[in-house]
Amino acid sequence: MSAKKVLIIDDEEDILRLIKTVLQKEGIEHVYTSATAKDGLAQFQEKKPDLVLLDIMLPDGEGYDVCKQMRSISKVPILFISAKTEEIDKILGFAIGGDDYITKPFSPKELAYRVKAQLRRADYAAAESVEEADPVLKAGPFELNPQKAELLKNGVAIELKPKELGLMKVFLENVNKVISKEKLYDTVWGEDFIGIDNTVMVHIRRLREKIEDQPSQPKYLITMKGLRYIHADTRRKRCAAKKERVDSDSR
């Protein structure tokens, strides 16, 4: 917890001092305070806290609006602390992205434990996200980061549309393997192949135009009989094997 950063936004100086003291006693060393919405947002962007404690009634705006702005750029836990005790206020707080709602007056100890619980929950979620994240795919000059939806060729970004990214992901997961048109349709489009639809062919042609040095003489996406696609290295190996069989038969 010592490395965690917490931002408190409240216009009551006594509240700021109290919460800061309690959190630091609980091992959270980096605690920042602000008394206005404007300064709070500025510190949020500068400090990049792991959690925000946010009052609803601020001298230059409402905490609800501050929460909306924070939520538009971040998923960090936001805990409202407010003298408003009506059910509708709490519902609104959760509806716009708050993770907890603490009413004043509150127990400092309970508040500290709620903060620590939210920080632990955020850590668990982040760890699960990393475990579930698709790995970066690399082959030849290409590097595909599925999480960023980014394809690099020799370190240079290539702008691809969603379906093109989907196709490239399948190809990089199956380097040097024959991939049927049916499999591409099922994996990327999530539908059964109809048999007369040339959608895959159109997208393959567009993808070649973006990733090949010479699209008319592709090195990476090779079309084989039966509308299958294969990495160039495999095609060369098969052609060599076929030539060897022919030479052997002729002898």
RATA-V644819 format. One record per backbone hydrogen bond with DSSP energy under -1.0 kcal/mol. NH is the residue of the N-H (numbers start at 1). CO is the residue of the C=O. E is the energy in kcal/mol with one decimal. If there is no record, write none. Layout:
BEGIN
nh:NH co:CO e:E
nh:NH co:CO e:E
END
This chain:
BEGIN
nh:4 co:1 e:-1.5
nh:6 co:30 e:-2.6
nh:7 co:51 e:-2.3
nh:8 co:32 e:-3.0
nh:9 co:53 e:-3.0
nh:10 co:34 e:-2.5
nh:16 co:12 e:-2.2
nh:17 co:13 e:-2.5
nh:18 co:14 e:-2.5
nh:19 co:15 e:-2.7
nh:20 co:16 e:-2.3
nh:21 co:17 e:-2.3
nh:22 co:18 e:-2.4
nh:23 co:19 e:-2.7
nh:24 co:20 e:-2.2
nh:25 co:21 e:-1.9
nh:26 co:22 e:-1.2
nh:27 co:24 e:-1.3
nh:28 co:23 e:-2.4
nh:31 co:29 e:-1.2
nh:32 co:6 e:-3.1
nh:34 co:8 e:-2.0
nh:40 co:36 e:-2.0
nh:41 co:37 e:-2.4
nh:42 co:38 e:-1.9
nh:43 co:39 e:-2.7
nh:44 co:40 e:-2.2
nh:45 co:41 e:-2.0
nh:46 co:42 e:-1.9
nh:47 co:43 e:-3.5
nh:48 co:44 e:-1.4
nh:50 co:5 e:-2.8
nh:51 co:5 e:-1.2
nh:52 co:77 e:-2.2
nh:53 co:7 e:-2.9
nh:54 co:79 e:-3.0
nh:55 co:9 e:-2.6
nh:58 co:61 e:-1.7
nh:61 co:58 e:-1.3
nh:63 co:56 e:-3.3
nh:66 co:62 e:-1.6
nh:67 co:63 e:-2.8
nh:68 co:64 e:-2.1
nh:69 co:65 e:-2.0
nh:70 co:66 e:-2.3
nh:71 co:67 e:-2.9
nh:72 co:68 e:-1.3
nh:73 co:70 e:-1.5
nh:74 co:70 e:-1.5
nh:79 co:52 e:-3.2
nh:80 co:100 e:-2.6
nh:81 co:54 e:-2.3
nh:82 co:102 e:-2.3
nh:90 co:86 e:-1.5
nh:91 co:87 e:-2.6
nh:92 co:88 e:-2.3
nh:93 co:89 e:-2.0
nh:94 co:90 e:-2.2
nh:95 co:91 e:-2.6
nh:96 co:92 e:-1.8
nh:97 co:94 e:-1.3
nh:98 co:93 e:-2.5
nh:99 co:78 e:-3.3
nh:100 co:78 e:-1.1
nh:102 co:80 e:-3.4
nh:104 co:82 e:-2.5
nh:111 co:107 e:-2.6
nh:112 co:108 e:-2.3
nh:113 co:109 e:-2.0
nh:114 co:110 e:-2.2
nh:115 co:111 e:-2.4
nh:116 co:112 e:-2.2
nh:117 co:113 e:-2.1
nh:118 co:114 e:-2.2
nh:119 co:115 e:-2.2
nh:120 co:116 e:-2.2
nh:121 co:117 e:-2.4
nh:122 co:118 e:-2.3
nh:123 co:119 e:-1.9
nh:124 co:120 e:-2.4
nh:125 co:121 e:-2.4
nh:126 co:122 e:-2.2
nh:127 co:123 e:-2.3
nh:128 co:124 e:-2.5
nh:129 co:125 e:-2.2
nh:130 co:126 e:-1.9
nh:131 co:127 e:-2.0
nh:132 co:128 e:-2.3
nh:133 co:129 e:-1.1
nh:137 co:144 e:-2.8
nh:139 co:142 e:-2.1
nh:142 co:139 e:-2.5
nh:143 co:152 e:-2.1
nh:144 co:137 e:-3.2
nh:145 co:150 e:-2.8
nh:150 co:145 e:-1.8
nh:152 co:143 e:-2.8
nh:153 co:156 e:-2.8
nh:154 co:141 e:-3.1
nh:156 co:153 e:-1.7
nh:158 co:151 e:-2.9
nh:165 co:161 e:-2.5
nh:166 co:162 e:-2.2
nh:167 co:163 e:-2.4
nh:168 co:164 e:-2.5
nh:169 co:165 e:-2.3
nh:170 co:166 e:-1.9
nh:171 co:167 e:-2.5
nh:172 co:168 e:-2.6
nh:173 co:169 e:-1.6
nh:177 co:174 e:-1.7
nh:179 co:229 e:-1.9
nh:184 co:180 e:-2.0
nh:185 co:181 e:-2.4
nh:186 co:182 e:-2.4
nh:187 co:183 e:-2.8
nh:188 co:184 e:-2.6
nh:189 co:185 e:-1.4
nh:191 co:185 e:-1.1
nh:202 co:198 e:-2.3
nh:203 co:199 e:-2.2
nh:204 co:200 e:-2.6
nh:205 co:201 e:-2.4
nh:206 co:202 e:-2.0
nh:207 co:203 e:-2.4
nh:208 co:204 e:-2.6
nh:209 co:205 e:-1.8
nh:211 co:207 e:-2.0
nh:212 co:208 e:-2.5
nh:217 co:214 e:-2.2
nh:222 co:230 e:-1.9
nh:224 co:228 e:-2.7
nh:227 co:224 e:-1.0
nh:228 co:224 e:-1.3
nh:229 co:179 e:-2.1
nh:230 co:222 e:-1.8
nh:235 co:231 e:-1.5
nh:236 co:232 e:-2.2
nh:237 co:233 e:-1.9
nh:238 co:234 e:-2.4
nh:239 co:235 e:-2.6
nh:240 co:236 e:-2.3
nh:241 co:237 e:-2.2
nh:242 co:238 e:-2.5
nh:243 co:239 e:-2.4
nh:244 co:240 e:-2.1
nh:245 co:241 e:-1.9
nh:246 co:242 e:-2.1
nh:247 co:243 e:-2.6
nh:248 co:244 e:-2.0
nh:249 co:245 e:-2.3
nh:250 co:246 e:-2.3
nh:251 co:247 e:-1.3
END
